[in-house]
Amino acid sequence: MPIEPSQPNAGTLWERQQSAHSLCLKISPILMNFKPEMNKVVNCLYRRPEALFRLICFPWAGGGSIYYAQWGKHFNNSVEVYSIRLPGRETRSKEPFTQNLQQLIEEISSTLLPSLKEKPFAFFGHSFGAYLSFATAECIKRNHGLEPVHLFVSGASAPHSAARYPIQKKSELPDDEFLKWMKSIGGTPSEILANKDTQQMFVPVLKADLRLVELIRYEKPQNKLFSCSISSFDGKEDVPHDLEAWNDFTSGEFTIHKLPGGHFYLKEPDNEKFLVAYITKHLETAEVHYL
């Protein structure tokens, strides 16, 4: 059964500040506009400038920003959702796909940094997005001493796990075998997989993202990188992932949750409801020390 957001414990940041921020203020569109670089990288459909937390969501391979940007309508006024938009898609369709992972992480980190300094934040990433969120969190912690209050990772083995390395890289599969693999993991409408024109648009984006994933190499850390909590999620019918290894990165609380469904379990309405409720609960009850 999906959990519902519970009332936070006494003394939480939510309880101390909720009375001052119970409703989003009506701010003129001019004041709410992002700077050009921010608007290029971040999609925020539901602006909540008075929210207590920001949830930064990172797309799966081949994905755009729309799915997570729509999450904003499911959260209450305590959470503002930023959805990351990558080169080569949507309003950035004229830009080439990123081939340099470090360059991409630096772009995301530098764009987000001013907003991350404003208030507590959390990261959520599924599959490819889990690795992007982790790499961004590591970069920001290393260079600026900031870390999320919570890292939510989904549908992915930890970046240093041997389970990440299959016999053949997915990005190197011939297109016909690649399409069969896409069909097997679900999440892509059948009409897209069956249409040659949409295949020509979609497959290059997905393969470009997968090549970035395949470049990621991490050793098991000698010391914990983070002190924040990490929650890992997976679909029960998905190919098994090494979720336990994510615990190697934090001295904070670590939990694993397996929900009904395959690789794109999070698109199921009940699972989406669970994730929104779970994230809300853990943000509203987070212990935030740097405010």
DOZAKOL-865974 format. One line per field, with one value per residue (C-alpha): residue number from 1; residue in three letters; x, y, z. Coordinates in steps of 0.25 Angstrom, whole numbers. Layout:
// DOZAKOL-865974
k	NUM	... $
r	ALA	... $
u	X	... $
v	Y	... $
w	Z	... $
//
This chain:
// DOZAKOL-865974
k	1	2	3	4	5	6	7	8	9	10	11	12	13	14	15	16	17	18	19	20	21	22	23	24	25	26	27	28	29	30	31	32	33	34	35	36	37	38	39	40	41	42	43	44	45	46	47	48	49	50	51	52	53	54	55	56	57	58	59	60	61	62	63	64	65	66	67	68	69	70	71	72	73	74	75	76	77	78	79	80	81	82	83	84	85	86	87	88	89	90	91	92	93	94	95	96	97	98	99	100	101	102	103	104	105	106	107	108	109	110	111	112	113	114	115	116	117	118	119	120	121	122	123	124	125	126	127	128	129	130	131	132	133	134	135	136	137	138	139	140	141	142	143	144	145	146	147	148	149	150	151	152	153	154	155	156	157	158	159	160	161	162	163	164	165	166	167	168	169	170	171	172	173	174	175	176	177	178	179	180	181	182	183	184	185	186	187	188	189	190	191	192	193	194	195	196	197	198	199	200	201	202	203	204	205	206	207	208	209	210	211	212	213	214	215	216	217	218	219	220	221	222	223	224	225	226	227	228	229	230	231	232	233	234	235	236	237	238	239	240	241	242	243	244	245	246	247	248	249	250	251	252	253	254	255	256	257	258	259	260	261	262	263	264	265	266	267	268	269	270	271	272	273	274	275	276	277	278	279	280	281	282	283	284	285	286	287	288	289	290	291 $
r	MET	PRO	ILE	GLU	PRO	SER	GLN	PRO	ASN	ALA	GLY	THR	LEU	TRP	GLU	ARG	GLN	GLN	SER	ALA	HIS	SER	LEU	CYS	LEU	LYS	ILE	SER	PRO	ILE	LEU	MET	ASN	PHE	LYS	PRO	GLU	MET	ASN	LYS	VAL	VAL	ASN	CYS	LEU	TYR	ARG	ARG	PRO	GLU	ALA	LEU	PHE	ARG	LEU	ILE	CYS	PHE	PRO	TRP	ALA	GLY	GLY	GLY	SER	ILE	TYR	TYR	ALA	GLN	TRP	GLY	LYS	HIS	PHE	ASN	ASN	SER	VAL	GLU	VAL	TYR	SER	ILE	ARG	LEU	PRO	GLY	ARG	GLU	THR	ARG	SER	LYS	GLU	PRO	PHE	THR	GLN	ASN	LEU	GLN	GLN	LEU	ILE	GLU	GLU	ILE	SER	SER	THR	LEU	LEU	PRO	SER	LEU	LYS	GLU	LYS	PRO	PHE	ALA	PHE	PHE	GLY	HIS	SER	PHE	GLY	ALA	TYR	LEU	SER	PHE	ALA	THR	ALA	GLU	CYS	ILE	LYS	ARG	ASN	HIS	GLY	LEU	GLU	PRO	VAL	HIS	LEU	PHE	VAL	SER	GLY	ALA	SER	ALA	PRO	HIS	SER	ALA	ALA	ARG	TYR	PRO	ILE	GLN	LYS	LYS	SER	GLU	LEU	PRO	ASP	ASP	GLU	PHE	LEU	LYS	TRP	MET	LYS	SER	ILE	GLY	GLY	THR	PRO	SER	GLU	ILE	LEU	ALA	ASN	LYS	ASP	THR	GLN	GLN	MET	PHE	VAL	PRO	VAL	LEU	LYS	ALA	ASP	LEU	ARG	LEU	VAL	GLU	LEU	ILE	ARG	TYR	GLU	LYS	PRO	GLN	ASN	LYS	LEU	PHE	SER	CYS	SER	ILE	SER	SER	PHE	ASP	GLY	LYS	GLU	ASP	VAL	PRO	HIS	ASP	LEU	GLU	ALA	TRP	ASN	ASP	PHE	THR	SER	GLY	GLU	PHE	THR	ILE	HIS	LYS	LEU	PRO	GLY	GLY	HIS	PHE	TYR	LEU	LYS	GLU	PRO	ASP	ASN	GLU	LYS	PHE	LEU	VAL	ALA	TYR	ILE	THR	LYS	HIS	LEU	GLU	THR	ALA	GLU	VAL	HIS	TYR	LEU $
u	0	5	9	3	12	11	12	27	32	33	45	47	50	36	29	38	35	22	14	22	21	8	4	13	13	8	20	21	25	37	42	40	48	60	73	76	86	77	65	73	77	65	50	42	27	22	29	29	39	35	37	46	53	57	56	65	62	71	65	67	75	68	59	55	51	35	32	39	35	21	24	23	8	8	16	11	16	28	35	39	43	54	56	69	69	81	87	81	66	54	58	73	70	80	92	100	99	109	121	129	123	131	127	112	114	121	110	99	107	110	96	90	100	93	80	86	92	78	71	72	72	70	74	65	70	66	75	84	79	84	98	96	91	102	113	107	105	120	125	117	122	136	137	127	125	110	102	87	79	75	79	69	74	66	67	82	94	104	114	126	118	123	108	109	118	111	117	113	111	97	101	109	97	92	79	70	76	76	61	58	65	57	44	49	51	38	35	35	21	20	16	30	37	29	31	44	43	42	53	63	60	59	70	82	78	77	90	97	93	97	111	112	108	118	129	126	136	137	145	139	142	152	144	129	126	113	106	92	82	82	69	70	58	56	45	43	42	54	67	74	82	93	86	93	106	100	102	117	116	109	110	96	83	82	69	65	51	45	32	23	27	39	50	40	32	32	22	11	1	2	17	18	9	18	30	24	19	32	41	31	32	47	49	39	46	60	70	76	88	93	82 $
v	0	14	22	36	48	48	60	62	61	73	81	78	89	88	90	102	109	104	115	126	118	111	117	121	136	142	147	154	146	155	152	138	136	128	134	129	118	113	113	105	94	94	92	96	96	99	110	111	121	120	105	100	89	87	74	73	61	55	48	34	31	37	44	59	68	68	55	60	75	70	64	78	77	65	71	81	95	91	85	91	82	85	75	75	77	71	75	69	69	78	93	89	80	88	85	73	61	62	53	58	53	63	75	71	70	83	90	84	87	102	105	99	104	118	111	100	111	117	105	90	81	67	59	48	40	27	18	28	39	32	33	47	51	44	50	64	62	57	69	79	73	72	86	94	86	85	72	68	66	53	45	37	27	17	6	5	-2	6	13	4	-9	-20	-23	-10	-17	-26	-34	-25	-10	-6	6	-3	-12	-12	-4	-16	-23	-9	-8	-22	-18	-5	-13	-23	-12	-5	9	13	14	3	13	19	6	2	16	17	32	33	22	31	42	34	24	33	41	28	22	35	35	21	23	33	23	13	23	24	17	18	10	7	19	17	28	31	42	47	48	50	38	30	23	13	8	-3	-10	-24	-30	-22	-28	-29	-17	-16	-6	-10	-5	10	9	10	25	30	30	34	25	15	8	-1	-1	-11	-7	-15	-14	-14	-4	7	3	18	21	13	22	15	15	29	33	24	32	46	42	36	47	58	51	50	64	70	62	64	69	81	87	98	107 $
w	0	-3	9	11	15	31	40	43	57	66	64	49	39	34	47	51	37	32	38	30	17	17	3	-9	-10	-23	-30	-43	-55	-57	-44	-45	-59	-58	-64	-78	-74	-63	-72	-82	-72	-63	-66	-54	-58	-44	-38	-23	-18	-4	-3	8	-1	-15	-22	-34	-43	-54	-66	-70	-83	-95	-86	-86	-75	-76	-68	-55	-57	-56	-43	-37	-37	-28	-17	-7	-5	3	-9	-22	-33	-43	-55	-62	-77	-85	-98	-111	-107	-105	-105	-106	-119	-127	-118	-120	-110	-99	-101	-89	-76	-67	-76	-74	-59	-58	-66	-57	-44	-48	-53	-40	-30	-27	-24	-16	-7	-4	3	6	-7	-10	-23	-30	-42	-49	-57	-64	-56	-43	-48	-52	-39	-32	-40	-38	-23	-22	-31	-22	-9	-14	-19	-10	2	0	-1	-2	10	3	-9	-16	-26	-34	-44	-44	-38	-30	-39	-34	-34	-43	-47	-56	-66	-76	-86	-97	-96	-100	-108	-117	-121	-135	-136	-138	-125	-118	-121	-116	-103	-102	-103	-93	-82	-85	-83	-98	-105	-115	-126	-125	-126	-138	-146	-154	-153	-138	-137	-144	-134	-122	-123	-125	-112	-104	-109	-107	-92	-91	-96	-84	-74	-79	-77	-62	-54	-39	-29	-15	-7	5	13	12	2	8	22	16	15	2	-2	-13	-21	-32	-39	-34	-48	-53	-56	-42	-38	-27	-18	-6	-11	-10	5	3	0	12	27	28	28	16	11	0	-6	-17	-23	-33	-48	-57	-61	-62	-50	-45	-57	-50	-43	-30	-30	-34	-22	-13	-18	-16	-2	2	-3	3	17	17	13	23	34	30	40	33	40	31	31 $
//
